[in-house]
Amino acid sequence: MARIATFLLALLCALLPPPAGAGEDLADDDRGDVKLKSDLDQEARDAVHELVLETRARVQETLSGLGISRKSSGQIRLRMYAASEDFVLRQRRTQSIYMLWTSSYFDLANNELVSCWHGGSAQGRAALRHELTHCVLHDYSKNLPLWFAEGFACYIESIEVDQHGDPLRTVDTTRLLAIRRALKSDTICPMYDLMELKEVEFYGREGAKALPWDRGIVYAQSWSLVYYLLAVAEGEDREFAALVTRRLDTGQWSQAGFRRMLPDLEARWRDFLARDDLVRLDVLTTEARRELDQGHFSAAREAAQKALDLDRRRRAARRVLAESCVALGLYEEALVACDRLLAEKEADAEAHLCRARALLGQAATRQEPALADEARAVTLHGVDLLPEREKYRGLLLAIQIDESQDDVKGALELVRRTLALKHVPQEVRADLLEREQALIKKAIGR
């Protein structure tokens, strides 16, 4: 009898999937409340953490703008794989209910986000942003309507940013085309039904009833509605947006109020999605950044101005305007652009550095040393705001300012301060050592 029991136990163990972490060699890289397990190299882990912070900040900023308050602050737990085959094996081991084509999903049983980095590809980053958005949303509401939860996650997922974290693109053109086709063929989900879809219906998991609407369209429709509400911050839909915010913030809502507003909302939403210029802002912003990066400063300034004519809030365009104006010697215009960036966000290190360059340009053209002193102070303030690995860039500008004013002592102190940093590229460090020797010789009159 004992042998039979042993045999059955061994058979059962063989048939059961191994534990979720069995056979994995994943390193821990925890930073604050972000807990990461991965087989990624150091550079990729840094990129993942940066993406987490960027996504969380964007979600929090957007929800704060809607007037929604955070209810809790939980950890973000991530399990990241470099290779897609290891990610798929994880899904099989945990018997994930998600399709194997999914690049990222939230493992409820282990309370962690599981994802494949795909070499930092656009696909891998977008999938990770989507699931990170769900994680952060959980701190704001435990029972979000699915149309908003998925629509908002799709919105954050599709945002493409520049090197400063400012959005270049916000319109998901693939989903936009999908919802336009659905509107044309009248295959959208009725608005009220969309807002009441439950999990089994929305996601189409086992046991879901057959829906007359394609789930890809349901996702596109949810994204487009959230995008519309975020894009149209004022006007006739303010009352509807307030109802949505109240539901997200408190869980309270009025079915009758929603039902009454939906017909007019749907008409305006359809008109909005049919606009010919809907993607023009993204096109102009991307063009402005590309022209700036290629050194075509006049073209960059022109594209940035056109983008700002469409939306004065587009920070990426205003930043391009400021930087291109500095390059063109239009220092007054650059300062106005920088001041507007800083009025919206004072802790914008790059805007401070751009403003310092504009002041330095003015100091040279006007022969006003006081402007150079101001530029130095602004630069050092910007250095304080830069992340540790980027501080050397700001200090190089401060050194340039001191050298332009023949302040040998100040420049030497800043060179040595820069050399003391950990994150200085080797070629920059070599140049700084040469400059240090030159400044020492100059200081002693040789």
VEXDREN-2710 file (C-alpha; in Angstrom, 1 decimal):
% VEXDREN-2710
k/r/px/py/pz
1/MET/0.0/0.0/0.0
2/ALA/2.8/2.3/0.9
3/ARG/4.5/1.6/-2.4
4/ILE/1.3/2.5/-4.3
5/ALA/1.0/5.8/-2.4
6/THR/4.6/6.6/-3.1
7/PHE/4.1/5.9/-6.8
8/LEU/1.0/8.0/-7.0
9/LEU/2.7/10.9/-5.2
10/ALA/5.7/10.7/-7.6
11/LEU/3.3/10.6/-10.6
12/LEU/1.4/13.6/-9.3
13/CYS/4.6/15.6/-8.8
14/ALA/5.7/14.7/-12.3
15/LEU/2.4/16.0/-13.8
16/LEU/2.3/19.2/-11.8
17/PRO/4.1/22.3/-13.3
18/PRO/7.3/23.2/-11.5
19/PRO/7.2/26.2/-9.1
20/ALA/7.0/29.6/-10.8
21/GLY/10.7/30.3/-10.1
22/ALA/12.1/26.9/-10.6
23/GLY/15.1/26.6/-13.0
24/GLU/15.5/30.4/-13.3
25/ASP/18.7/32.3/-12.7
26/LEU/17.3/35.8/-12.1
27/ALA/19.2/38.5/-10.3
28/ASP/17.6/41.0/-7.9
29/ASP/18.0/44.7/-8.7
30/ASP/15.7/46.5/-6.1
31/ARG/15.6/50.3/-6.1
32/GLY/13.3/51.9/-3.6
33/ASP/9.8/50.5/-4.1
34/VAL/10.6/49.0/-7.5
35/LYS/11.6/45.3/-7.1
36/LEU/13.1/43.8/-10.2
37/LYS/14.1/40.2/-10.9
38/SER/15.7/39.7/-14.2
39/ASP/18.4/38.1/-16.4
40/LEU/19.1/41.5/-18.1
41/ASP/22.5/43.2/-18.2
42/GLN/23.2/46.3/-16.2
43/GLU/22.4/48.7/-19.0
44/ALA/19.0/47.1/-19.7
45/ARG/18.2/47.0/-16.0
46/ASP/18.9/50.7/-15.8
47/ALA/16.6/51.3/-18.8
48/VAL/13.8/49.2/-17.2
49/HIS/14.0/51.2/-14.0
50/GLU/14.0/54.5/-16.0
51/LEU/10.9/53.4/-17.9
52/VAL/9.1/52.4/-14.6
53/LEU/9.8/55.9/-13.1
54/GLU/8.8/57.7/-16.4
55/THR/5.6/55.7/-16.7
56/ARG/4.6/56.1/-13.1
57/ALA/5.2/59.8/-13.2
58/ARG/3.2/60.2/-16.4
59/VAL/0.2/58.2/-15.0
60/GLN/0.3/60.2/-11.7
61/GLU/0.6/63.5/-13.5
62/THR/-2.3/62.7/-15.8
63/LEU/-4.6/61.4/-13.1
64/SER/-3.8/64.4/-10.9
65/GLY/-4.8/66.7/-13.8
66/LEU/-8.2/64.9/-13.8
67/GLY/-8.5/65.6/-10.1
68/ILE/-8.2/61.9/-9.0
69/SER/-6.4/61.3/-5.7
70/ARG/-4.1/58.4/-4.9
71/LYS/-5.5/56.0/-2.2
72/SER/-2.4/53.9/-1.6
73/SER/1.2/53.5/-2.7
74/GLY/2.2/49.9/-3.4
75/GLN/5.4/48.3/-4.6
76/ILE/6.0/47.6/-8.3
77/ARG/7.3/44.0/-8.6
78/LEU/8.8/43.0/-11.9
79/ARG/10.1/39.8/-13.4
80/MET/11.9/40.6/-16.7
81/TYR/13.3/38.2/-19.3
82/ALA/15.8/39.0/-22.0
83/ALA/14.8/36.1/-24.2
84/SER/11.2/35.5/-25.4
85/GLU/11.5/31.7/-25.0
86/ASP/12.2/32.1/-21.3
87/PHE/9.2/34.4/-21.0
88/VAL/7.0/31.8/-22.7
89/LEU/8.3/29.1/-20.5
90/ARG/7.3/31.2/-17.5
91/GLN/3.8/31.5/-18.8
92/ARG/3.6/27.7/-19.2
93/ARG/5.0/27.0/-15.8
94/THR/2.5/29.3/-14.2
95/GLN/-0.3/28.1/-16.5
96/SER/-1.0/31.8/-17.4
97/ILE/-4.4/32.4/-18.8
98/TYR/-2.9/35.0/-21.1
99/MET/-2.2/34.2/-24.7
100/LEU/1.4/33.4/-25.6
101/TRP/1.6/36.3/-27.9
102/THR/1.3/38.7/-24.9
103/SER/4.7/40.4/-24.3
104/SER/3.7/41.5/-20.8
105/TYR/1.1/40.5/-18.2
106/PHE/0.3/40.8/-14.5
107/ASP/0.7/37.5/-12.6
108/LEU/-2.1/37.8/-9.9
109/ALA/-1.0/34.7/-8.1
110/ASN/2.5/36.2/-7.4
111/ASN/1.5/39.9/-7.5
112/GLU/4.2/40.8/-10.0
113/LEU/4.4/42.1/-13.5
114/VAL/6.0/39.6/-15.9
115/SER/7.5/40.9/-19.1
116/CYS/9.9/40.3/-22.0
117/TRP/12.3/43.1/-22.7
118/HIS/12.9/42.2/-26.4
119/GLY/16.1/44.1/-26.4
120/GLY/14.4/47.3/-25.4
121/SER/12.4/47.3/-28.6
122/ALA/9.4/49.6/-29.1
123/GLN/7.1/46.5/-28.8
124/GLY/8.7/45.4/-25.5
125/ARG/8.6/48.9/-24.0
126/ALA/5.0/49.6/-25.0
127/ALA/3.8/46.3/-23.5
128/LEU/5.7/47.1/-20.3
129/ARG/4.2/50.6/-20.1
130/HIS/0.7/49.2/-20.6
131/GLU/1.0/46.8/-17.6
132/LEU/2.9/49.3/-15.5
133/THR/-0.1/51.7/-16.0
134/HIS/-2.4/49.1/-14.6
135/CYS/-0.1/48.7/-11.6
136/VAL/-0.1/52.4/-10.8
137/LEU/-3.9/52.7/-11.5
138/HIS/-4.4/50.2/-8.7
139/ASP/-3.1/52.8/-6.3
140/TYR/-5.9/55.1/-7.3
141/SER/-8.9/52.7/-7.5
142/LYS/-9.4/49.1/-6.8
143/ASN/-12.5/48.8/-9.0
144/LEU/-11.9/50.7/-12.2
145/PRO/-14.4/50.5/-15.1
146/LEU/-12.7/48.3/-17.6
147/TRP/-13.2/50.7/-20.5
148/PHE/-11.2/53.3/-18.6
149/ALA/-8.6/51.0/-17.2
150/GLU/-7.8/49.5/-20.6
151/GLY/-8.3/52.7/-22.6
152/PHE/-6.0/54.6/-20.2
153/ALA/-3.4/51.9/-20.3
154/CYS/-3.5/51.9/-24.1
155/TYR/-3.2/55.7/-24.1
156/ILE/0.0/55.6/-21.9
157/GLU/1.4/52.7/-23.8
158/SER/1.2/54.5/-27.2
159/ILE/3.0/57.7/-26.0
160/GLU/6.4/58.1/-27.6
161/VAL/8.7/60.5/-25.8
162/ASP/11.9/62.4/-26.6
163/GLN/15.1/62.0/-24.6
164/HIS/13.7/64.4/-22.0
165/GLY/10.5/62.4/-21.4
166/ASP/8.3/64.9/-23.3
167/PRO/5.7/63.3/-25.6
168/LEU/6.4/63.5/-29.3
169/ARG/3.5/61.3/-30.3
170/THR/0.2/60.6/-28.4
171/VAL/-2.1/59.3/-31.1
172/ASP/-2.0/55.6/-31.6
173/THR/-2.5/55.6/-35.4
174/THR/-3.2/51.8/-35.5
175/ARG/-6.1/52.1/-33.1
176/LEU/-7.2/55.3/-34.7
177/LEU/-7.6/53.6/-38.1
178/ALA/-9.3/50.6/-36.4
179/ILE/-12.0/52.7/-34.7
180/ARG/-12.5/54.8/-37.8
181/ARG/-13.1/51.7/-39.8
182/ALA/-15.5/50.4/-37.1
183/LEU/-17.4/53.7/-37.1
184/LYS/-17.7/53.6/-40.9
185/SER/-19.0/50.0/-40.8
186/ASP/-21.2/50.7/-37.7
187/THR/-19.5/47.8/-35.8
188/ILE/-18.6/49.7/-32.6
189/CYS/-19.9/48.7/-29.2
190/PRO/-22.8/51.0/-28.0
191/MET/-21.3/53.5/-25.6
192/TYR/-23.4/52.5/-22.5
193/ASP/-22.7/48.8/-23.1
194/LEU/-19.0/49.5/-23.4
195/MET/-19.0/51.2/-20.1
196/GLU/-20.7/48.3/-18.4
197/LEU/-18.7/45.4/-19.9
198/LYS/-17.5/43.0/-17.2
199/GLU/-14.1/41.3/-17.1
200/VAL/-15.2/38.0/-18.7
201/GLU/-16.9/39.8/-21.5
202/PHE/-14.3/42.5/-22.1
203/TYR/-11.3/40.1/-22.2
204/GLY/-13.1/37.2/-23.9
205/ARG/-11.7/34.6/-21.4
206/GLU/-13.1/31.1/-21.1
207/GLY/-16.8/31.3/-20.3
208/ALA/-17.3/34.7/-22.0
209/LYS/-20.5/35.1/-23.9
210/ALA/-20.3/35.7/-27.6
211/LEU/-20.1/39.4/-28.2
212/PRO/-21.2/41.0/-31.5
213/TRP/-18.1/43.4/-31.3
214/ASP/-14.6/42.5/-32.1
215/ARG/-12.4/42.8/-29.0
216/GLY/-9.8/44.7/-30.9
217/ILE/-12.4/47.3/-31.7
218/VAL/-13.5/47.3/-28.0
219/TYR/-9.9/48.2/-27.1
220/ALA/-9.6/50.8/-29.8
221/GLN/-12.9/52.3/-28.8
222/SER/-11.8/52.5/-25.1
223/TRP/-8.5/54.1/-26.1
224/SER/-10.2/56.7/-28.3
225/LEU/-12.7/57.7/-25.7
226/VAL/-10.0/58.2/-23.1
227/TYR/-7.9/60.1/-25.6
228/TYR/-10.9/62.3/-26.4
229/LEU/-11.6/63.1/-22.8
230/LEU/-7.9/63.9/-22.2
231/ALA/-7.6/66.0/-25.3
232/VAL/-10.8/68.0/-24.8
233/ALA/-10.2/69.4/-21.3
234/GLU/-12.9/72.0/-21.6
235/GLY/-16.2/72.6/-23.3
236/GLU/-19.4/70.6/-23.3
237/ASP/-17.9/67.4/-22.1
238/ARG/-16.6/68.9/-18.8
239/GLU/-19.7/67.6/-17.0
240/PHE/-19.2/64.1/-18.4
241/ALA/-15.5/64.1/-17.5
242/ALA/-16.5/65.2/-14.0
243/LEU/-18.8/62.2/-13.7
244/VAL/-16.0/59.9/-14.9
245/THR/-13.6/61.4/-12.4
246/ARG/-16.1/61.0/-9.6
247/ARG/-16.6/57.4/-10.4
248/LEU/-12.8/56.7/-10.5
249/ASP/-12.1/58.7/-7.4
250/THR/-15.0/57.6/-5.2
251/GLY/-16.7/54.7/-6.9
252/GLN/-19.9/56.8/-7.0
253/TRP/-21.7/57.5/-10.3
254/SER/-25.1/58.1/-11.8
255/GLN/-26.2/55.6/-14.5
256/ALA/-29.0/58.1/-15.4
257/GLY/-26.5/60.9/-15.8
258/PHE/-24.2/58.8/-18.1
259/ARG/-27.1/57.6/-20.1
260/ARG/-28.4/61.2/-20.6
261/MET/-25.1/62.6/-21.7
262/LEU/-23.9/59.7/-24.0
263/PRO/-25.8/60.6/-27.2
264/ASP/-24.3/64.1/-27.4
265/LEU/-20.9/62.9/-26.2
266/GLU/-20.9/60.2/-28.9
267/ALA/-21.7/62.8/-31.6
268/ARG/-18.8/65.0/-30.6
269/TRP/-16.5/62.0/-30.2
270/ARG/-17.2/60.9/-33.7
271/ASP/-16.6/64.4/-35.1
272/PHE/-13.3/64.5/-33.2
273/LEU/-12.1/61.1/-34.5
274/ALA/-12.9/62.2/-38.1
275/ARG/-10.7/65.3/-37.9
276/ASP/-8.1/65.5/-40.7
277/ASP/-5.6/67.2/-38.4
278/LEU/-5.8/64.8/-35.6
279/VAL/-2.3/63.4/-36.1
280/ARG/-0.8/66.7/-37.4
281/LEU/0.4/67.8/-34.0
282/ASP/2.4/64.6/-33.6
283/VAL/3.8/64.9/-37.1
284/LEU/5.0/68.4/-36.5
285/THR/6.4/67.7/-33.1
286/THR/8.4/64.7/-34.4
287/GLU/9.5/66.7/-37.4
288/ALA/10.7/69.6/-35.2
289/ARG/12.8/67.2/-33.0
290/ARG/14.3/65.4/-36.1
291/GLU/15.3/68.7/-37.7
292/LEU/16.9/69.9/-34.5
293/ASP/18.8/66.7/-34.1
294/GLN/20.1/67.0/-37.6
295/GLY/21.2/70.6/-37.1
296/HIS/18.5/72.2/-39.3
297/PHE/17.7/74.9/-36.7
298/SER/15.5/77.2/-38.8
299/ALA/13.4/74.3/-40.0
300/ALA/13.2/73.0/-36.4
301/ARG/12.0/76.4/-35.1
302/GLU/9.3/76.6/-37.9
303/ALA/7.9/73.1/-37.2
304/ALA/7.9/73.7/-33.4
305/GLN/6.0/77.0/-33.9
306/LYS/3.4/75.3/-36.0
307/ALA/3.0/72.5/-33.4
308/LEU/2.5/75.1/-30.7
309/ASP/-0.1/76.9/-32.8
310/LEU/-2.1/73.6/-32.5
311/ASP/-1.4/73.0/-28.8
312/ARG/0.4/75.4/-26.6
313/ARG/0.9/72.6/-24.0
314/ARG/3.2/70.5/-26.2
315/ARG/6.4/70.7/-24.1
316/ALA/8.5/68.8/-26.7
317/ALA/7.8/71.4/-29.3
318/ARG/8.4/74.3/-26.9
319/ARG/11.8/72.7/-25.9
320/VAL/12.8/72.4/-29.6
321/LEU/11.8/76.0/-30.1
322/ALA/14.0/77.1/-27.1
323/GLU/17.0/75.0/-28.2
324/SER/16.8/76.0/-31.9
325/CYS/16.5/79.7/-31.0
326/VAL/19.7/79.5/-28.9
327/ALA/21.4/77.9/-31.9
328/LEU/20.2/80.7/-34.2
329/GLY/21.2/83.4/-31.8
330/LEU/17.6/84.4/-31.0
331/TYR/18.2/84.6/-27.3
332/GLU/15.2/86.7/-26.2
333/GLU/12.9/84.2/-27.9
334/ALA/14.7/81.3/-26.4
335/LEU/14.4/82.8/-22.9
336/VAL/10.6/83.3/-23.3
337/ALA/10.3/79.6/-24.3
338/CYS/12.5/78.5/-21.4
339/ASP/10.5/80.6/-18.9
340/ARG/7.3/79.0/-20.1
341/LEU/8.7/75.5/-19.7
342/LEU/9.9/76.4/-16.2
343/ALA/6.5/78.0/-15.3
344/GLU/4.9/74.6/-15.9
345/LYS/7.7/72.6/-14.2
346/GLU/10.4/74.4/-12.2
347/ALA/12.4/71.2/-11.7
348/ASP/13.2/70.9/-15.4
349/ALA/16.9/70.6/-15.5
350/GLU/17.2/70.8/-19.3
351/ALA/15.2/74.0/-19.4
352/HIS/17.5/75.6/-16.9
353/LEU/20.5/74.6/-18.9
354/CYS/19.0/75.9/-22.1
355/ARG/18.1/79.2/-20.4
356/ALA/21.7/79.4/-19.2
357/ARG/23.0/79.0/-22.7
358/ALA/20.7/81.8/-23.9
359/LEU/21.9/84.1/-21.1
360/LEU/25.5/83.2/-22.0
361/GLY/24.8/84.2/-25.6
362/GLN/23.3/87.5/-24.5
363/ALA/26.3/88.1/-22.3
364/ALA/28.6/87.8/-25.3
365/THR/26.6/89.9/-27.7
366/ARG/25.8/92.6/-25.2
367/GLN/29.2/92.6/-23.4
368/GLU/27.4/92.3/-20.0
369/PRO/29.3/90.1/-17.5
370/ALA/26.4/90.2/-15.1
371/LEU/24.4/88.0/-17.6
372/ALA/27.3/85.5/-17.5
373/ASP/27.1/85.4/-13.7
374/GLU/23.4/84.7/-13.9
375/ALA/24.0/82.0/-16.5
376/ARG/26.5/80.3/-14.2
377/ALA/24.0/80.4/-11.3
378/VAL/21.2/79.0/-13.5
379/THR/23.6/76.2/-14.7
380/LEU/24.6/75.1/-11.3
381/HIS/20.9/75.0/-10.2
382/GLY/20.2/72.8/-13.2
383/VAL/23.1/70.6/-12.2
384/ASP/21.5/70.0/-8.9
385/LEU/18.4/68.8/-10.7
386/LEU/20.1/66.4/-13.1
387/PRO/20.4/62.7/-12.3
388/GLU/23.8/61.7/-11.0
389/ARG/24.9/60.1/-14.3
390/GLU/24.1/63.3/-16.2
391/LYS/25.6/65.9/-13.9
392/TYR/28.8/66.1/-15.8
393/ARG/27.0/67.7/-18.8
394/GLY/25.8/70.6/-16.7
395/LEU/29.2/71.1/-15.1
396/LEU/30.8/71.2/-18.6
397/LEU/28.6/74.2/-19.4
398/ALA/29.5/75.9/-16.1
399/ILE/33.2/75.4/-16.9
400/GLN/32.6/76.9/-20.4
401/ILE/31.0/80.0/-18.7
402/ASP/33.9/80.4/-16.3
403/GLU/36.5/80.1/-19.1
404/SER/34.6/82.7/-21.2
405/GLN/35.0/85.1/-18.3
406/ASP/38.7/84.2/-17.7
407/ASP/37.7/82.9/-14.2
408/VAL/40.6/80.4/-14.0
409/LYS/40.0/79.6/-10.3
410/GLY/36.3/78.9/-10.8
411/ALA/36.9/76.8/-13.9
412/LEU/39.6/74.8/-12.1
413/GLU/37.3/74.1/-9.2
414/LEU/34.5/72.9/-11.5
415/VAL/36.9/70.7/-13.5
416/ARG/37.9/69.0/-10.4
417/ARG/34.3/68.7/-9.2
418/THR/33.5/67.0/-12.5
419/LEU/36.4/64.7/-12.3
420/ALA/35.2/63.5/-8.9
421/LEU/32.0/62.3/-10.4
422/LYS/31.5/58.5/-11.0
423/HIS/29.6/58.8/-14.2
424/VAL/31.9/60.6/-16.7
425/PRO/32.6/59.2/-20.1
426/GLN/36.2/58.2/-20.6
427/GLU/36.8/60.6/-23.5
428/VAL/35.3/63.5/-21.4
429/ARG/37.5/62.6/-18.5
430/ALA/40.6/62.6/-20.7
431/ASP/39.7/66.1/-22.0
432/LEU/39.1/67.3/-18.5
433/LEU/42.5/66.2/-17.3
434/GLU/44.1/68.1/-20.1
435/ARG/42.1/71.2/-19.3
436/GLU/43.0/70.8/-15.6
437/GLN/46.7/71.0/-16.5
438/ALA/46.2/73.9/-18.8
439/LEU/44.3/75.8/-16.1
440/ILE/47.0/75.1/-13.5
441/LYS/49.7/76.5/-15.9
442/LYS/47.5/79.5/-16.5
443/ALA/47.0/80.1/-12.8
444/ILE/50.7/80.1/-12.0
445/GLY/51.5/82.3/-15.1
446/ARG/53.3/79.7/-17.2
END
